[in-house]
Amino acid sequence: MSVIFNELARYELENAIEFYGLVYSGLGQRFKEEIKKSVKRIVEHPTAWSLERGEVRKYLVHRFPYKILYSIEKEYIYIIAVGHQHQKPNYWVDRM
């Protein structure tokens, strides 16, 4: 199953990678690798994680305070947001 990132989700991901890279050398790359592992887990077991709102599910990223919000479409996984867990909880709702 393929994965499609919402444009804003991709932007959030790139900003987080850049931020972590500035905090500590190599940390941005580790965050990026953890996101890749997370997306792989979502693709392998799309229904394994809890529903956040409606049909949108959330995956809590290991080792980082981020969550991936996604929906399961007929032919792909749609990543709606890559959000920090301490942000406004429903900031992403208008993206659906």
Backbone as CSV, one residue per row, in Angstrom:
resi,resn,N_x,N_y,N_z,CA_x,CA_y,CA_z,C_x,C_y,C_z
1,MET,0.853,-1.174,0.000,0.000,0.000,0.000,0.902,1.242,0.000
2,SER,0.550,2.207,-0.807,1.366,3.415,-0.891,0.963,4.420,0.192
3,VAL,1.797,5.422,0.351,1.584,6.468,1.355,1.624,7.821,0.662
4,ILE,0.654,8.655,0.970,0.612,10.018,0.445,0.584,10.973,1.629
5,PHE,1.510,11.938,1.620,1.566,12.953,2.671,0.784,14.188,2.237
6,ASN,-0.054,14.690,3.108,-0.645,16.006,2.924,0.509,16.993,2.832
7,GLU,0.378,18.007,2.017,1.457,18.982,1.832,1.884,19.619,3.161
8,LEU,0.931,19.947,4.016,1.265,20.542,5.316,1.937,19.533,6.250
9,ALA,1.560,18.271,6.143,2.210,17.233,6.952,3.674,17.095,6.557
10,ARG,3.946,17.146,5.262,5.335,17.073,4.786,6.127,18.279,5.294
11,TYR,5.499,19.439,5.273,6.132,20.663,5.776,6.433,20.531,7.272
12,GLU,5.483,19.999,8.036,5.699,19.782,9.477,6.871,18.835,9.708
13,LEU,6.922,17.785,8.923,8.002,16.809,9.047,9.353,17.452,8.753
14,GLU,9.440,18.188,7.673,10.704,18.836,7.309,11.141,19.838,8.372
15,ASN,10.196,20.589,8.923,10.528,21.547,9.986,11.026,20.848,11.238
16,ALA,10.399,19.743,11.600,10.818,19.007,12.790,12.219,18.416,12.597
17,ILE,12.484,17.883,11.406,13.815,17.332,11.116,14.860,18.438,11.248
18,GLU,14.565,19.596,10.676,15.497,20.720,10.749,15.693,21.176,12.195
19,PHE,14.603,21.280,12.947,14.692,21.699,14.345,15.577,20.746,15.153
20,TYR,15.306,19.447,15.056,16.102,18.479,15.811,17.560,18.481,15.370
21,GLY,17.799,18.744,14.100,19.170,18.844,13.611,19.922,20.012,14.218
22,LEU,19.198,21.078,14.519,19.821,22.246,15.160,20.045,22.028,16.652
23,VAL,19.184,21.232,17.265,19.285,20.971,18.702,20.531,20.155,19.022
24,TYR,20.769,19.128,18.208,21.890,18.230,18.475,22.301,17.576,17.151
25,SER,23.565,17.542,16.888,24.070,16.974,15.641,23.599,15.528,15.470
26,GLY,22.971,15.241,14.344,22.498,13.894,14.043,21.098,13.589,14.541
27,LEU,20.553,14.427,15.412,19.236,14.147,15.973,18.137,14.277,14.915
28,GLY,18.293,15.220,14.001,17.325,15.361,12.916,17.255,14.105,12.070
29,GLN,18.409,13.524,11.787,18.453,12.288,11.006,17.803,11.133,11.777
30,ARG,18.037,11.076,13.087,17.410,10.016,13.891,15.892,10.163,13.911
31,PHE,15.426,11.418,13.985,13.988,11.664,13.945,13.418,11.203,12.606
32,LYS,14.104,11.548,11.523,13.665,11.153,10.188,13.585,9.626,10.066
33,GLU,14.578,8.932,10.583,14.590,7.466,10.542,13.446,6.882,11.361
34,GLU,13.158,7.497,12.497,12.059,7.013,13.336,10.718,7.220,12.637
35,ILE,10.574,8.322,11.922,9.343,8.560,11.158,9.202,7.512,10.056
36,LYS,10.307,7.193,9.378,10.260,6.157,8.334,9.813,4.823,8.916
37,LYS,10.356,4.441,10.072,9.954,3.201,10.737,8.478,3.254,11.121
38,SER,8.040,4.407,11.589,6.645,4.574,11.992,5.702,4.397,10.808
39,VAL,6.041,5.019,9.693,5.200,4.912,8.494,5.180,3.461,8.001
40,LYS,6.304,2.794,8.077,6.367,1.385,7.675,5.440,0.537,8.547
41,ARG,5.437,0.798,9.863,4.547,0.064,10.768,3.082,0.344,10.437
42,ILE,2.783,1.596,10.134,1.407,1.959,9.778,0.973,1.209,8.522
43,VAL,1.831,1.155,7.519,1.504,0.464,6.274,1.297,-1.030,6.520
44,GLU,2.141,-1.612,7.362,2.041,-3.049,7.636,0.799,-3.410,8.439
45,HIS,0.378,-2.509,9.323,-0.767,-2.770,10.214,-1.625,-1.510,10.348
46,PRO,-2.281,-1.094,9.296,-2.964,0.202,9.305,-4.070,0.354,10.349
47,THR,-4.717,-0.722,10.733,-5.824,-0.606,11.693,-5.394,-0.836,13.141
48,ALA,-4.117,-0.983,13.369,-3.630,-1.325,14.714,-3.691,-0.170,15.707
49,TRP,-3.757,1.046,15.232,-3.706,2.187,16.148,-5.067,2.828,16.327
50,SER,-5.226,3.478,17.448,-6.538,3.983,17.853,-7.035,5.128,16.979
51,LEU,-8.341,5.268,16.978,-8.970,6.366,16.261,-8.819,7.642,17.076
52,GLU,-8.457,8.711,16.396,-8.297,10.019,17.032,-9.593,10.824,16.894
53,ARG,-10.115,10.832,15.680,-11.343,11.585,15.394,-11.942,11.046,14.108
54,GLY,-13.188,10.637,14.161,-13.817,10.043,12.982,-13.039,8.816,12.536
55,GLU,-12.613,8.827,11.287,-11.836,7.711,10.732,-10.329,7.990,10.742
56,VAL,-9.916,9.054,11.402,-8.498,9.415,11.470,-7.864,8.694,12.658
57,ARG,-6.767,8.010,12.373,-6.042,7.262,13.404,-4.778,8.001,13.801
58,LYS,-4.265,7.648,14.994,-3.021,8.280,15.440,-2.001,7.213,15.810
59,TYR,-0.787,7.489,15.415,0.356,6.638,15.746,1.311,7.497,16.553
60,LEU,1.647,7.053,17.756,2.593,7.786,18.597,4.010,7.357,18.239
61,VAL,4.812,8.318,17.849,6.182,8.062,17.403,7.052,7.701,18.612
62,HIS,7.829,6.659,18.475,8.728,6.228,19.541,9.864,7.235,19.711
63,ARG,10.259,7.490,20.926,11.420,8.319,21.295,11.261,9.820,21.054
64,PHE,10.179,10.242,20.436,9.959,11.665,20.167,8.507,12.007,20.497
65,PRO,8.241,13.221,20.956,6.873,13.588,21.341,6.006,13.990,20.147
66,TYR,5.934,13.126,19.158,5.175,13.393,17.937,4.161,12.295,17.695
67,LYS,3.123,12.643,16.953,2.152,11.657,16.521,1.907,11.848,15.031
68,ILE,1.618,10.747,14.383,1.271,10.765,12.967,-0.227,10.510,12.882
69,LEU,-0.934,11.424,12.270,-2.377,11.287,12.073,-2.611,10.881,10.626
70,TYR,-3.384,9.828,10.435,-3.551,9.292,9.090,-4.939,8.689,8.905
71,SER,-5.316,8.557,7.643,-6.553,7.852,7.320,-6.217,6.726,6.344
72,ILE,-7.030,5.712,6.393,-6.854,4.563,5.510,-7.813,4.743,4.343
73,GLU,-7.255,4.970,3.187,-8.059,5.122,1.979,-8.063,3.787,1.237
74,LYS,-8.830,3.700,0.187,-8.973,2.437,-0.533,-7.640,1.909,-1.052
75,GLU,-6.811,2.793,-1.612,-5.569,2.339,-2.245,-4.300,2.902,-1.617
76,TYR,-4.434,3.688,-0.551,-3.250,4.283,0.058,-3.537,4.728,1.495
77,ILE,-2.461,5.031,2.198,-2.527,5.637,3.522,-2.305,7.125,3.313
78,TYR,-3.176,7.943,3.876,-3.068,9.398,3.723,-2.600,9.992,5.047
79,ILE,-1.370,10.531,5.059,-0.820,11.162,6.253,-1.351,12.593,6.309
80,ILE,-2.127,12.888,7.324,-2.772,14.185,7.464,-1.887,15.167,8.219
81,ALA,-1.186,14.670,9.240,-0.347,15.553,10.057,0.761,14.758,10.722
82,VAL,1.882,15.439,10.932,2.986,14.932,11.753,3.135,15.991,12.824
83,GLY,2.392,15.809,13.903,2.262,16.868,14.891,2.912,16.581,16.217
84,HIS,3.407,17.635,16.818,3.936,17.556,18.173,2.769,17.284,19.112
85,GLN,2.947,16.392,20.049,1.851,15.999,20.931,1.399,17.111,21.877
86,HIS,2.193,18.161,22.018,1.838,19.232,22.931,1.279,20.457,22.211
87,GLN,0.989,20.318,20.910,0.350,21.394,20.156,-1.140,21.372,20.449
88,LYS,-1.841,22.346,19.919,-3.294,22.333,20.011,-3.771,21.001,19.456
89,PRO,-4.607,20.298,20.169,-4.946,18.927,19.774,-5.641,18.772,18.427
90,ASN,-6.475,19.700,18.033,-7.245,19.528,16.799,-6.867,20.518,15.703
91,TYR,-5.629,20.979,15.714,-5.196,21.974,14.729,-5.287,21.461,13.291
92,TRP,-5.258,20.170,13.101,-5.184,19.530,11.791,-6.548,19.225,11.173
93,VAL,-7.631,19.425,11.909,-8.960,18.984,11.484,-9.378,19.558,10.129
94,ASP,-9.034,20.790,9.835,-9.431,21.398,8.570,-8.744,20.773,7.357
95,ARG,-7.777,19.910,7.565,-7.051,19.290,6.458,-7.806,18.113,5.841
96,MET,-8.814,17.646,6.519,-9.516,16.451,6.040,-10.433,16.758,4.882
